[in-house]
Amino acid sequence: GGESAYEPVTVSDAHGTVTTAGIKTYGRAVHTFVSRTGEYALPKIKQGATFMPGFRPIGPFALNEYNKQHPCGLKFVDHAVGNVEEGKMNSWVDWYEHVLGFQMFKHFDDNDISTEFSALMSKVMASGNQLIKFPINEPAAGKKKSQILEYLEWHDMTPGVQHLALRTDDEIASVAELRRRGVDFLNIPESYYKGVWARVEAMLKQHGHAGVKEDHARVRDLGILVDADDEGYLLQLFSKPLQDRPTLFFEIICRRGSQSFGKGNFKALFESLELEQERRGNL
């Protein structure tokens, strides 16, 4: 069963009540459960209430007006990816099934996610309504150190959250604005775009979908990755780690029907990550 991380905490004010409780998962990660009543109830917190009791509006300030004129367009967390030790992925898959009632949504083995030098395996766990998704990665055997093993070694072999994927409805606008604000994204080689459009458009046509509506040149110029499956297509791009070591990074993802994770981009993505590893001297 689940192990409690802390006792339930309830806070209230004139607008309503919020109760939180947490359970431990891999490493030092904690899943927090939130119950809201009154004006704090989701899906939309009513005007007058803030995030939760104890918080207060900070009032108008310059960034608010700036954001109105130059929005990033980020909506919510699409998925959160965890890295665990080799041989531990399946035990955590079992934990999510038996403790949280999740189901396996996707499975990728080392043939799906590999380069000349490294490989990994991943299973995606999802809630029954598929609104919450937690991919779980573990390193696989390769010629050199995988980015998963590098992450684990840097954190004293302690598993943890590798990256958060943030959903947008306009990948081009979001990535362009984030780049303008100074976000440093992975560098995608020009060679990636030589074959991607034919592959993606052929897949969409095969399953009766319209083609990619985004401007191909803008996608290439911004270094955005594109993939398609039987459901549609997606666009995605990954930031570099937030610090000068293999810590948390972000993914910006836009879904046009596809509910997968960019399987066709794995090789290009992990080759880009390996270049960053090599720069750190850890490949």
C-alpha positions, 0 to 999 in steps of 0.5 A: 500500500501507500506510505503517508508523507504527511498527515492531512492538512485542512485550511479554511477561510470565508471562501471555502476549504482546502484539504491536502494529504500526501503519499510517498512515491519513488525517491523523494517525490510525493503525490499530493491529493487536494480536496476543495469546497466552496469557492475554491472548488474546481474546475474554476476557482470563483472570483474573490477566492485565491489559489487557497486559503492563506494566499492573497492577490499581489495586485497589478504589476508590470508583468501581468500587463506584459503577459497579456500582450505576449502570452506564453500560452501554457495551459497545464501539465500534460505529464510528469516523467520519472527516472528510476534505477535499472530493474525497478521500473516494473515494481513502480508500475505495479505500485501505481496499479495497486496503490493509485489504480492507474493502468499502463497507457504506453510501453517503450522498450530499448529498441524504441528508445536508443541511439548508437551509444545508449538506451532506456525503457519506459512505461507510461502509467495513467489514471482511469480518465487518462487526465494524469500520466506518469511515464517511468523510465529506467536505463538499459544496457548501452555502449555508454552512459544513458541520460537516465543513468547520468541523472541517477548518478548525479542524484546519488542513485536516488530516483526522481522527476526528470521533466515536466511536459507543459501543454499549449494549443499553439506550439509555434507561438509558445516556443517563439515567446519562450525563446524570446524570454531566454529559455534555452532549448535543445538543439535539433540537427538540421538533418532531422527535417530532411525526412520528418515531413514525408514520414509524418504526412504519410502516417496522417494520410494513411489514417485519414487525417489532414496534414500538419497545419503549422508552417513547416519553415517556422517549425524548422526554424524554431527547432520543434519536433513533429510526430504522428500516429493513428490518432493524429500528430503532435509537436514538442520541444525540450528545454535544456536542464534548468541548471548546468547539471542534469536536473529538471527540464521542461517539455512544451507539447501541443497535441493535434489528436495524438495522445502518444509521446513522440516515438518517432522523435526519440532518436533525434531527442536522445542524440540531442541529449547525448550532445549535452551529456558530452558537453558535461563530460558524462557520456 
